[in-house]
Amino acid sequence: MKKLSVSILYTVLLGVPTVGLAQDDIAAKVVPQILGRSPEEIRPWRAPVFSEQSSALGYSSGNAFAVPKGMEKQVQFWVDIYTKYSSEEGVIHDSEKVEVVYEVVDLKGLKTEREKQKKIDEVKKAIAERLSTPEEKERLRFQLGQKDKMQDAIFYSGRYLEDMEKIFREANLPIELTRLAFVESSFNIMARSKVGASGIWQIMPYTARPYKMISPVVDKRNHPIEATKLAARLLRNNYSMLESWPLAVTGYNHGPTGVLKMTRDYETRELSELIQNVRSRKSFGFASRNFYASFLAAIEVEKNAGKYFESVVWSKPLNSQDLKLPVAIKYKDIVGWFDGDDRKAQIFNPHLTHKARQGHLIPAKTIIAVPKDKYNVALISLARKDRTVAMEDKKGR
């Protein structure tokens, strides 16, 4: 699907480029978490239920997402990153044998990225002096912890995860696959990357365009439900090509044709063998080699969140109702239904682009979300606009 995953969570996890945000994109700066954790927004968390899926694609054994032999230590490394280390600390480790951790780096009290990077570099240098081979020194890598970020991700997943599971069930796909959103975006609907990946599923523009997902004012990659439908379709296509969920999931990051080529070049369909193959490491890259392992780790951590975290709660779904615009309107009209709260309007409607927010008309038939208590107000306002447009059209004839 794309060669590099660059979501907010995966950016930190795997060291890929930072997410690029538009300068005036308020919600993107503060992310959807700005709605907070007020008591009325919290609801009990429920552990996922992955049973009763024997008919799901690739699920006949009931063990479709068991940790592949040879990847146990790799998966455990990511479980530790999600559960042991906060985002104010990290580890220096071997980039190929990720489970080889040399030292924990404490970043608490360091305010700037420059200060943090300086300390990381100093620790790396000290470790390098103790290592015996140039290869070991070259493989030194820093990994930031994610414990607090994973807790937040589980909380905000409560807004969307049940609808996402329903979509995957209806598509006859294993619902475990919805947990890729933890890896791709940490359930940040405002996640944007510098290379163009966008939304909960971090879909690239060239992937979405054939499905008519993108227009100047509406980008459905950023609509949680529409993006989930496309992700389900893409993952099904990957499985059809690769006939293995470890390979198909890896293909979501690396590209399915690239994964297929490697299975042929190295004459194996076992992901663990591809990862361990010395010749394939350069073409595979760190992100792709660790994508499936971090996905399995996310499944493990979320499934057993009560064991790993002191407090686990879900956010309630957003209190919104969808409506189809009968007439073209401007973004300021939508903001009016949110009592002028632009941030909240963006969070409810992340699929409306920067151009829409600049004042470009949002076309009729676009689906938008409004607060439930303003639904009738919006309908009345839209009816008036529709009559006005009709009258103007009549006069112009």
C-alpha positions in Angstrom: 0.0 0.0 0.0 2.8 2.4 1.0 6.5 1.9 1.5 6.7 3.8 4.7 4.3 4.2 7.6 4.6 7.7 9.0 1.7 8.1 11.4 2.2 9.9 14.7 2.6 6.7 16.7 4.7 4.9 14.1 6.8 7.9 13.6 8.0 7.6 17.2 8.0 3.8 17.2 10.2 3.3 14.1 12.0 6.5 13.7 10.6 7.6 10.4 10.1 11.3 9.5 7.9 13.4 11.7 4.3 14.2 10.8 3.9 17.4 8.9 1.0 19.6 9.9 -0.5 22.6 8.2 0.5 25.8 9.9 -3.1 26.9 10.5 -4.6 23.5 11.1 -5.7 24.0 14.7 -7.0 20.6 15.3 -4.0 19.0 13.8 -1.8 20.9 16.2 -3.7 19.9 19.3 -4.9 16.5 18.0 -8.4 15.1 18.8 -7.5 14.7 22.4 -8.3 18.3 22.9 -11.9 17.3 23.8 -10.3 16.0 27.0 -11.4 13.3 29.5 -14.3 14.9 31.2 -16.4 12.5 33.3 -19.3 12.7 30.9 -17.0 11.5 28.1 -15.6 8.4 29.8 -17.1 5.0 29.6 -15.9 1.5 30.7 -13.3 -0.2 28.5 -14.1 -3.6 27.2 -11.5 -6.2 26.3 -11.7 -7.2 22.7 -13.5 -10.4 21.8 -11.9 -12.2 18.8 -14.0 -15.4 19.0 -16.7 -16.5 16.6 -14.6 -15.7 13.5 -14.1 -19.1 12.0 -15.6 -18.0 8.7 -13.4 -14.9 8.4 -10.9 -14.8 5.6 -7.8 -16.7 6.5 -9.1 -17.6 9.9 -9.9 -21.3 9.5 -7.4 -22.4 12.1 -8.6 -20.0 14.7 -4.9 -19.1 15.2 -4.4 -16.6 12.4 -2.5 -14.1 14.4 -0.3 -16.3 16.6 3.3 -15.0 16.9 5.3 -16.6 14.1 8.1 -18.9 15.3 11.3 -16.9 15.5 9.6 -13.6 16.1 8.8 -14.0 19.8 11.6 -11.7 21.1 10.8 -9.1 18.4 7.2 -9.0 19.5 8.1 -8.8 23.2 10.4 -5.9 22.5 7.4 -3.9 21.1 5.2 -5.0 24.0 7.8 -3.6 26.3 7.9 -0.3 24.3 4.2 0.0 24.6 4.0 -0.9 28.3 7.3 -0.4 30.2 8.7 2.9 29.0 6.9 6.3 28.8 7.5 8.9 26.1 9.9 10.6 28.5 12.4 7.8 28.2 13.6 5.3 25.7 16.1 2.6 25.0 19.3 2.2 22.9 19.1 -1.1 21.2 20.4 -3.1 18.2 18.4 -2.3 15.1 18.5 -5.9 13.7 18.3 -7.8 17.0 15.8 -5.4 18.5 15.6 -7.3 21.8 19.2 -6.5 22.5 18.8 -3.4 24.7 22.0 -1.7 25.8 20.7 1.1 28.0 17.6 3.0 29.1 17.8 6.7 28.4 15.9 9.1 30.8 14.7 12.2 29.0 12.7 13.7 31.9 13.3 17.4 32.4 14.7 17.9 28.9 12.5 20.5 27.2 13.8 20.8 23.7 14.3 18.2 21.0 17.9 19.4 20.7 18.5 18.7 24.4 17.0 15.2 24.0 18.9 14.4 20.9 22.2 15.6 22.5 21.7 13.2 25.5 20.7 10.3 23.1 23.9 10.9 21.1 26.1 11.0 24.2 24.7 7.7 25.4 25.1 6.1 22.0 28.7 7.2 21.8 29.5 5.8 25.2 27.9 2.4 24.2 29.7 2.4 20.9 33.0 2.6 22.7 32.2 -0.6 24.5 31.2 -2.5 21.4 33.8 -4.6 19.5 32.7 -4.5 15.8 31.9 -1.6 13.4 28.7 -3.5 12.5 27.4 -3.5 16.0 28.1 0.3 16.4 26.3 1.0 13.1 23.2 -0.9 14.3 22.8 1.3 17.4 19.3 2.8 17.5 17.2 4.8 19.9 13.6 3.9 20.5 11.3 6.2 22.4 8.8 4.6 24.9 5.1 4.6 24.3 3.4 3.5 27.5 1.4 6.8 28.0 0.7 7.1 24.3 -0.7 3.6 24.1 -3.0 4.4 27.1 -4.2 7.5 25.2 -4.7 5.5 22.0 -6.8 2.9 23.8 -8.9 5.7 25.3 -9.6 7.4 21.9 -10.1 4.1 20.1 -13.4 4.0 22.0 -14.8 6.6 19.7 -14.4 4.5 16.6 -13.4 0.9 17.2 -16.8 -0.7 17.5 -17.9 0.7 14.2 -14.6 -0.4 12.7 -15.1 -3.9 13.9 -18.6 -4.0 12.4 -17.1 -3.0 9.0 -14.5 -5.7 9.1 -17.1 -8.3 10.2 -19.4 -7.4 7.4 -16.4 -7.7 5.0 -15.7 -11.2 6.4 -12.3 -10.1 7.6 -10.7 -10.8 11.0 -11.4 -7.9 13.4 -7.9 -8.1 14.8 -6.9 -6.2 11.7 -8.7 -3.1 13.0 -5.8 -2.9 15.6 -3.5 -1.8 12.8 -4.9 1.7 13.6 -2.9 1.6 16.8 0.3 1.2 14.8 -0.6 3.5 12.0 -2.0 6.6 13.8 -2.6 5.9 17.5 -6.2 6.6 16.6 -5.4 10.2 16.0 -7.8 11.3 13.2 -5.6 14.3 12.5 -2.5 12.3 11.7 -0.8 13.7 8.6 2.6 12.8 7.3 5.1 14.8 5.3 5.0 12.2 2.5 1.2 12.5 2.2 -0.2 9.6 4.2 -3.3 10.7 6.1 -5.9 9.7 8.7 -6.4 6.8 11.1 -5.2 4.3 8.5 -2.4 6.6 7.0 -3.5 6.0 3.4 -1.4 7.5 0.7 -3.0 9.7 -2.0 -2.1 7.4 -4.9 -3.8 4.6 -3.1 -7.0 6.5 -2.5 -7.4 8.3 -5.8 -8.7 5.3 -7.8 -11.5 5.0 -5.3 -12.4 8.7 -5.7 -11.6 9.4 -2.0 -10.0 12.8 -2.6 -11.2 16.2 -3.8 -9.9 19.7 -3.2 -12.4 20.2 -0.3 -13.1 16.6 0.9 -10.5 14.0 1.7 -12.3 10.8 2.8 -9.0 9.2 3.9 -9.5 11.3 7.0 -13.1 10.2 7.6 -12.7 7.3 10.1 -15.5 5.2 8.7 -14.8 5.8 5.0 -11.1 5.2 5.5 -11.8 2.0 7.4 -13.9 0.7 4.5 -11.0 1.3 2.1 -8.5 -0.2 4.5 -10.7 -3.4 4.7 -10.7 -3.5 0.9 -7.0 -3.0 0.6 -6.2 -5.7 3.2 -8.5 -8.1 1.4 -6.6 -7.4 -1.8 -3.3 -8.0 0.0 -4.5 -11.3 1.3 -5.7 -12.4 -2.1 -2.3 -11.7 -3.5 -0.2 -13.1 -0.6 -2.5 -15.7 1.0 -1.0 -15.1 4.5 -2.0 -12.5 7.1 1.6 -11.9 8.3 2.6 -11.2 4.7 -0.6 -9.2 3.9 -0.3 -7.0 6.9 3.4 -6.4 6.1 2.3 -5.5 2.6 0.1 -2.8 4.0 3.3 -1.0 5.0 5.8 -2.2 2.5 3.5 -2.7 -0.5 2.1 -6.1 -1.4 3.9 -6.4 -4.7 7.2 -5.8 -2.9 6.5 -8.5 -0.4 5.4 -10.9 -3.1 8.7 -10.2 -4.9 10.7 -11.0 -1.8 8.9 -14.3 -1.2 9.9 -15.3 -4.7 13.4 -14.0 -4.5 14.2 -15.7 -1.2 11.9 -18.7 -1.8 10.0 -18.5 1.4 6.6 -17.4 2.5 7.6 -17.3 6.2 7.8 -13.7 7.4 10.3 -14.6 10.1 12.6 -16.0 7.5 12.3 -12.9 5.3 13.1 -10.7 8.3 16.1 -12.8 9.3 17.5 -13.1 5.7 20.6 -11.0 5.6 20.3 -10.3 1.9 16.7 -8.9 2.2 17.4 -6.6 5.1 18.4 -3.5 3.0 15.4 -3.9 0.7 13.0 -4.6 3.6 14.1 -1.8 5.9 13.6 -1.4 9.6 10.0 -0.2 9.4 8.7 -3.0 7.3 10.7 -5.6 9.3 9.0 -4.5 12.5 5.5 -3.7 11.2 3.9 -7.0 11.8 5.7 -7.5 15.2 4.5 -4.1 16.4 1.0 -5.0 15.2 1.0 -8.2 17.2 2.3 -6.3 20.2 -0.5 -3.8 19.9 -3.1 -6.7 19.8 -1.5 -8.2 22.9 -1.3 -5.0 24.9 -4.8 -3.8 24.0 -6.3 -7.3 24.7 -4.7 -7.3 28.1 -4.7 -3.6 28.9 -6.0 -4.2 32.4 -2.8 -6.1 33.2 -0.5 -3.6 31.7 -2.0 -0.3 32.8 -3.4 0.9 36.1 -6.4 2.7 34.6 -8.1 1.7 31.3 -11.1 3.5 30.0 -12.7 4.3 26.7 -14.0 7.5 25.3 -17.6 7.5 24.4 -18.4 7.8 20.6 -18.6 11.4 19.4 -22.1 12.7 20.1 -22.8 13.4 16.4 -25.3 12.8 13.6 -24.5 12.6 9.9 -26.4 14.5 7.3 -26.0 14.8 3.6 -25.8 18.3 2.4 -28.7 19.2 0.0 -26.9 22.3 -1.2 -23.3 23.6 -1.2 -22.3 25.5 1.9 -19.2 27.0 3.4 -17.2 25.7 6.4 -18.2 28.7 8.5 -21.8 27.5 8.3 -20.7 24.2 9.9 -18.7 25.9 12.6 -21.9 27.8 13.5 -23.6 24.5 14.4 -20.7 23.9 16.8 -21.3 27.3 18.5 -18.3 28.7 16.8 -15.9 26.0 18.1 -13.6 25.4 15.1 -11.6 22.8 16.8 -14.6 20.7 17.6 -15.9 21.1 14.1 -12.7 19.8 12.7 -12.7 16.8 15.0 -16.2 15.9 14.0 -15.4 16.5 10.3 -11.7 15.7 9.8 -12.4 14.9 6.1 -13.0 18.6 5.3 -9.7 19.9 3.9 -7.7 23.1 4.5 -9.3 24.5 1.3 -12.7 23.9 2.7 -11.8 25.7 5.9 -10.4 28.6 3.9 -13.8 29.2 2.4 -14.1 27.0 -0.7 -17.6 25.7 -1.2 -18.3 22.2 0.3 -20.4 20.6 -2.5 -24.0 19.2 -2.1 -24.2 15.5 -1.2 -21.2 15.7 1.0 -21.7 13.9 4.3 -20.9 16.0 7.4 -21.3 15.4 11.1 -23.1 17.8 13.4 -23.8 17.7 17.1 -27.0 15.7 17.8 -28.6 18.6 19.6 -28.0 20.8 16.6 -29.2 18.4 13.9 -32.6 20.0 13.5 -31.1 23.5 13.6 -28.8 22.4 10.8 -31.7 20.9 8.8 -33.7 24.1 9.0 -30.7 26.2 8.0 -29.9 24.0 5.0 -33.6 24.0 4.0 -33.5 27.8 3.9 -30.3 27.8 1.8 -31.8 25.2 -0.5 -34.9 27.4 -1.1 -32.7 30.5 -1.6 -30.6 28.7 -4.2 -33.7 27.4 -5.9 -35.2 30.9 -6.1 -32.0 32.3 -7.5 -31.9 29.6 -10.1 -35.5 30.4 -11.0 -34.8 34.1 -11.4 -31.7 33.4 -13.5 -33.7 31.5 -16.1 
